[in-house]
Amino acid sequence: MSAMRSDMLDVPGARLYHEVRGSGPLLLVLQGGEGDAERTKGLVARLDRDHTVVTYDRRGLSRSVPGDPGALITVERHADDVHRLLAALTTEPALLLGSSYGGLIGLALASRHPEQVGTLVVHEPPALSLLTPGARADADAVLARLEETYRDEGWGAAFKMLAEVTGAGFADREPDVELPPPVSRERIANMHFFFTHDIPATRHCELDVPAIAALKGTSTRVVPAAGRTTARGFFDHACAEELALLLGTEVAEFPGGHNGLTSHPKAFAARLREVFDAAV
């Protein structure tokens, strides 16, 4: 991995911690779940030789502490943070990889600031606005149970349920993948924020679907993506399929499952390059 530069960016109501590595076209990674700037180190190490890779702590996670920790934080607020972060780093359209909740944020950004987005790869986003009413109600019920489980039984039970819902795990992984370290107090704090702020924000997010549909055929390229081994019944996979229908394209298949960014970083990076190169 190349040398890392870190900095803080002042945004309304918070300071955003971010890291920059490598050189070349700017690539911003939008993490899913409670992942912070360090979540995808294995993937970043395989991309920073020909990209300027930016990762950051989403507002409320790790070093990006909001001024009012109890304030409501929406997907739109996260998207505005990303808009300001990109504006501080480049004047050119950027490459973006959004995973899960990060993909939802990426879609909100692209609908509001398409001029900042060159190609956005949206990997299994919980974009419930794209689902049929029945499918959305089913997905919302799952997310509500996650909130309830966290509230009643704590992070351990909620995290186990989340892994079961998403199918994420490391039983299927590349042989040299570094397994996650023991859960730290910082990560537990991040889980608290995710379960109490970001999951409710997911449930209540209303994407500007017409604005996303209008990106079809423009210079802002949105690529729906899903893991090869992700269960087809998982609602994030269904969201990727619905996004593909909306944009008149196909779902790009990536190695691994919902957490393929961390379980298969080498193959995931290679596939990501293929997708980016297809836009050239």
N, C-alpha and C positions, 0 to 999 in steps of 0.2 A: 504494500500500500504506500502511495506517495505521501509526502509531507502534508500535514493537516494544518489549516489555518482556521481559527475560531473567532467569533465576534458576537456581539449583542446588537440587536436592532430595536430601537424604540418604536412601538406602534401604539395606537390608542388603547390605553388600559393595560398594557403589558410590555415586557421586553422579551424578544425572541432570541434564543441561543441558536446559532447555526454553525456548521462546519463546512469547509470547502477543501476539496482535494483535487489534484490533477490539473490538466490543461486540455483545451479543446472546446467544443460546443458545450454550453451549459446544460446540465441534466439535473433536475431537482427531483428527489425521491420523497414522496409523500407516504409516510408510514401508516400502517393500519394498527388497530387495537391500541394498546398502551405503549407502542413502540416509540422510542425517542431517536435522537440523531445517530445513536450507535447500534440500532437494531440490525441493520443490514450490512455490517462490516464486510462479510464475505463477498457479497455482491458488489459493493463499492470497490473493493480491492481489485475486482476483475473488470471494472469500467473506467477507473481513473487514469489509465494510461493514455486514453484518447478522448476523455471527456473531463470537463470541469464539473465534478459531482458535488452537489450541495445536499446535505441532510440537515434537519433541524428538529428541535424539541417543539412539538405542537404546544400552543398556549395551554397552560395547566399541567404540563408534564415536565419532570426533571428540572432543568434550569430555566425554563420559560414560565416564570411565576407571574400570574396576573395580579394587577393592583388590588382587585377585589376577588379573592378566591371563591367566594360564594355566588358571584354574579352569573347570570345565565349566559352560556356561551353556545352559539348556534353554529351550524355548518357554514352559514353565510359569513359569520365573524371569522372563522378559520380561513375561509376563502379570501377574505379581505387581508388577513395577515399574510397569506401567500402572495397576493397581489403586491403588497408593499415590500415583501422580501425580494421578489423578482425585480421590482422597480429599482431597488437599491443595488442590485448585482449586475444588471444588464439592461441594455436598451433594445436587444434583439429578441425575437420570439424564442422561447426556450423549449427544450425537450422535458417532458414530465412523465414520471412513472408513479401512478397512484395505486396503492394496494388497499383493498377493502375500504375502511373508513377514509383512508387517504384518497382513494379513487372517487368517492362521493365528493370530497372537497375539491378535487381536480375538476369534476364536472361543473360544480358551482362556479369555480373560477372561470372555466372556459365559456360558460354562458354569459358571464358579466364582462370579462376582459379577454376576448378571443385574440386580440392583437398581441397578447403576451405568450400565446401558446402556439408552438410550431407543431409538434406531435405530442399528444397525451395518450399514453397507454393506460387503460383503465382496467385493472385486474380485480375482477369479482367485487364490484362495488355494491354496498347495501342501498342502492338507489330505489327505494320503495315506490317512488312516484312513477316509475316505469312499469310497475306490475299491474295486472288486472285487479279490480277491487277485492275479489276473493283471495287472490294470492297475496295481496298486500295485507289483508286482515290476518292471514295465517302467519306471515312473517312478523307482523307487529306483535302478535301473541307470543311468539318465541322470544322476541326482544323484551317484552314485558316480563316474561318469566325469568329472564336473565337478571333484570333489575330486582325483581322480587327475591330471587335466590341470593343475590349479593346482600340485599338489605336484611334478610332473615338468617342466612347461614354463613355469610362472610366470603372473603375473596377466594378461598380455596375451593369451595363448592361451586362458586360462580365461574371460576376459571376452568374447572373440570367440565362444567356444562358447556361453556363456550367452545372448548376443544372438541366436545362431542358434536355440537351443532355444526361447526365449520369443517370438521374432519382433519384439522391441523394436528401435526405431530411429526416425530422424527424417526419413526420405524422405517419409513421409506426415505432415504437420504443418500447424498453422495458420500463416498467412503471417508473423505478427508474433512467433512463438515465438523466445525467446532460446535458441540452441543451447548445449549443455553446454560449459563452459570446458575448456581443456587439463587433462589428468589431473594432479592435484597429489600431493605426497607424502602429504598427509593422506588423500586418496581412495584411494591405493594401500594405505595402512595399513588403511583401512576394508574394502577388498576382501579383504585378508589375513584380517581377522577374520571376514568373511562366509563365505569359502570354508573356513576352518578351524574355525569354531564354529557358525555359523548353518545352513549346509547340512547338516552332520551332525545338528544338532538337529531340522531338518525331517524327515530320514529316520527318526529315532527317536521322533518325537512320536506319542503315542497320545491323540487327543482323546477326551473323554467324550461319545461320540456320543449315548447316551440323554439326557444332560442337555441337549444342543443340540436334540434332537428335542422335548424337553419344553417348549422355548420357544415352540413353535407355539401361536398363539392367546393368548399372554400379552402383557403390556405391553412386554416386551423384543422388539423387532422386528429380525429378521435378514434382510437383503436380499442374496441372492446376485447378483453382477454379473459381467459379462464384456465385453470390448471387441468392437466391431462387426467389426473386421478380424483378431482373434486367430484363429489356426488352430484348427479344431475338434478336431484331433488332439493339441493341446498338453494335457498332463495337468492344468495349472492350470485350463484351461477345463472339462475333464471334472469336476474337483472342484467347480466352481461349479454344474454341472448336477446332480451328485449331491447337493449341499447343497439345491438347489431341490426335488429329489424328496423328500428327507428332511423338509423343512418344508412340503411341499404347496403350493409357489408356483412362480413362473416366474423365470428368470434375467433380471434387468434389463440391457438392452443399453446400453452406454456408448460414446461416440465413441472412435475410435482403437483401438489394440491393447493389448498388455500394459502399455505405458507411456503410456496415454492421458492420465494425470494431468499429464504433462509435455509431451506432443506436441500435445494439444488442450485446454489449460487453460480456455479460454473456454467451449467447448461442454461440456466435462466438468463445469464448475461449474454450468452451466445445468441439465444433466441431474441432477446431484446435488440441486439445489434441488427439482426435480420429485419425486424419490424421497422426500426428507424431507417435503415438503408433503403427500404422499399419506398420511402417517401421522397428519396432524392431523385 
